[in-house]
Amino acid sequence: MSTQTTEMPMRRLGRTELKVTCLGMGGAGIGRSDVTDDEAVAAVRRAIELDINYLDTAPLYGESERRVGLALADGLREKVLLATKIGTHPEWRGDYSGAGTRRSVENSLRLLGTDYLDVCLVHDPGSMEPVVAKGGAFDELQRMREEGIVKFIGLGVREHKFHQIAMETGVVDVILTYLDYTLLSQTADERLLPLAMRYDVGVINGSPIAMGLLSGEPPDIYVRPPEGREAYRLWRWTKQHKLDLLNLAIRFCFRQPRIAMNLIGAKNVMEVEQSAAAAMTPVPQEVWKRWEAFRAEVESGR
């Protein structure tokens, strides 16, 4: 594996025209109860030092918003593009009404210590009906966009049919999908990415390392079967060939030009540094050829 490092790649986030680093920092890890405020703040600030320019958080992620606010104090807010979400606050979960949307955004702004959001995403709705309804979440976010509180609107969810509905409204600028474009599975390739390209909507890929299965540590084969077994087989292959699985996992996602950014859920400085190093280390074309051969062998054995 090459040890030569490059600068952090950057891409255009669809019609937002924002320039984002291909690696972004998700806030779920730093919101956990086993992470301290100091650890979380240090992780966010280290990400900024390493030129990661996009931070994604949500009310759902424990202490994440408050900790991001602490980390961005002292002038760091303007160094990043900041995104949070509505609809999954523990106290108001499932409220996609206009009033609920504004309440959630205002609460997030207070915790984050800012007066605007670069991106606000509707988060994990069970149905798109209340989101697109008259006076619902999308309507309110458009009003807040007109007021300058929210710059761009998005949807973060797993169901691609929901992404399609959102894009066809013409309202959303950004979509976030997760666990759908990794070394293990590329279901986003089938319909989502071509559709996003048609509407010029920016695509953010959540969990390029499959929620830790591709972190480089030996994966548990019993976690999310059959993905756990497939991840273990891949981990064993990388060990045999003296390859870095984390590097392979992140750079694989960078090879998809229709994905603007990939979010990692690092919870401390060490994980931030490991992910950043993996992101900035190119993978030789020869390695990708070997990986393609390995994947074909696995597929033929099924």
Disulfide bonds with the S-S distance in Angstrom:
none
